[in-house]
Amino acid sequence: MTTVLLASASVLGLLSFFEPCTIATHTLFAVRANLDTASNRRRALAQLVLSRALLLSLLFGCVAAIGLEQLAQKTAMLMLGMFGLVYLITRKIYLPVPHLEFFRLLPKHDDLPQSYKLGLTLPACTLPLVAITGILSALTRQPGIAALAGLIFALMFTLPTLWESTHKFSAAHRDFLGHAARLSPYITTLLLWSGALINLKSGI
């Protein structure tokens, strides 16, 4: 289960960046960071990484400490299938799911730098990916491993932003991001349904 959790955190964390409701805000942040001074850019990126890593490590660590009774295979299959269906539906129908802005729990949150606000926000389209990793964390009942999964998820989620902030934003790059944003929900759906199918076959 530990290997599955850490591998899932890596893959789902990277996919989180390329989700449509995430890619635009993070690219805009990276472009602005790229135009800033080197010291300001390093500080903003460090704030983004640390705040996101802290948030996800705490979330996954807490759910692992609480624990979860072993899911039945059919239940796990249905959950993965349902999440995949949601991704397909959102390609055609807008679902009014809000972002989870954890920074609003802090005092004087309006005065926080944008890097902290971005790091302490879970965009709506990433919530199923975070939920899946959270469920796997709960099943491990190992808070330390779950916190490590949160760190990995956060790093993979932020890695493209780190790269973009140090590179010029070309037309080819813009085209790639556009294609990625259109394709990522289908890739996510395929992965979720594949997981559901594997789960089903393992139970037969």
N, C-alpha and C positions, 0 to 999 in steps of 0.2 A: 504493500500500500504506500510505503514511503516513496519508492521509486515512481509510482504512478502519480502521486501528489506533486513531486518536484518537477517531473516531466510536464504534467498538465499546467503547472504554474508558469513554466517557460513558454510553452506554445500559446496558451490562452492570454498570457501577459502581452506577448508580441502582437497577437491578433487584436487586442484591445486598442492599440494605437491606430490601426487601420479601419476601425469601425467608422461609419459616416459621421456620427455625431461627435467624434473625438478628433478625427484627423485635421479638421479645419482649425479648431482652437489651438491645437498643439503646433501646427505648422505656423500659424500667425505668431505664436509665442516664440518659436524658433527664429523666425525672420526678424522679429524685433530684437531678440538677443544677439543675432548675428550683426546687427547694425550698431550695437552698443559697444562700449569699451571692453577690453579683454577682462579686466577685473570685475566689472559689473556683470558680464556674461557668466563668468565662473561662479560668482556669488548666486546669481539667479538660478543657474542649473543645479548648484548644490542644494539650494533651498527646495527646489522642485523634487529632486531625488530623495532627500532626507525626509521631507514631509510625507511624500507618498509611501516610502518604505515604512515609516513609523505607523501610518494609518493602516496599511494592509497587514503588517506584522502583528499589530495589536488585534485587528479584526480576526484574522485566522488563528492567532494564538488563543484568543478568548473562546472561540467556538470549539477549538480542540480541547480546551480545559473543561468546557461544559460537556463535550462529548455528544455522541449520537448513537443510538442503538443501531446495530448493523442493518442496513437497508436490505430489503428483499430485492432479488434481482429484477423482478417484474417492476417494482417501484422505481428502481434506478433507471431501468429501460424507459419507462413512461416519462420520467423527469427529463431525460436527455432528449427524447423524442419531442416533448412539449416545448423545450427551449428551442430546438431546431425549427419547429413549426412557427414559433413566435418570430424568429428571424426572417422566415419567408414571408409571413404576413406583413411585416413592417416594410417590405420592399414595395408593397402596393397600397397599404393602409397605414396612415399615421396613428400611432398609439401614444396618447398623452402621458407618457411615463416621465416623471421629473428626474433631474439630476439629483444625486445625494451630495449636498454641499456641507460637508462636515465642518468647514471653517466657520460657518455661521454659529457654531456652538461656542466659539471663542469670544472673549470680550474684545470690543473695538475691532470686530472683524472687517469692517469696511476700510480700515486703515492698513490692512495687511498688504504686502506686496503681491502682485499677480502670481508670482511663482508659488507662494504658499497657497493661494486660493486654488490654483490649478492642481497642485499636489494633493490637496485635501478635498477634492471633488471626484466623485465616481460618476461619469457620464451615464445616461440612461441606457445606451446601447451596450455598455460594458457590464451591466448588472448581472445578466445571466452567466457571464464568464466568471465574474467574481463569486457568484452564488455556487457554481459548480466547484470551484477551488475551495470555497468555504465548507461545502459538504464533505469533500474529500479530507479536508483538515479535521473536521469533527470526527470522521470515521477513524482517523489515526489515533486519536486520544493522546497525541504527543505535542504539547504546546510549543516546545522548542523547534521541532521539525516544521510545525505549521507556521511559526514565525519566520523560519528560513524560507518557506514557500512564499510568504508575503513579501520578503525581500527580493526573491527572484522574480516574482510577478511584477513588482514595482520597477525593477531594473529593466526587464524586458519591455515593459510598457513605455518606459521613458527613453530607451536606447535610440529609437529613430529621432526623437526630439534632440537628443545630444548630438547626433550626427548632423542633423539639419542646421543646428545653431552654429556650426563651424564650416559650413559649405554654402556657396552661393546658390540661390534659388533659381534654377534655370527652367527654360520651357520644357525640357525633357523631364526634369524632376516633377514639374507640375502635372504633366501628362501621366507620369507613373502614379502619382498620388491619386489622380482622378480615377484611373483604372482600378487601383487598389481599393479605393473606397466603394466602388461599384461591385467588385468581386468578393470582398472580404465577408459579407454576410452569407453568401452562398458557400464559401469555403468553410465558414463556421458551422453552417447547417450540415454540410457533408460530414464534418468531423463529429458533430453531435450524434447524427443518425448512425454513423459508423460505430460509434461507441455504444449506442443502443443496440445495434445489431450484434455486436460482439458479446454484449452482456446477455442478450437473448440466447445466442448459440451456446454460451458457456453454461446456461442453465438447462439446456435440453439434454 
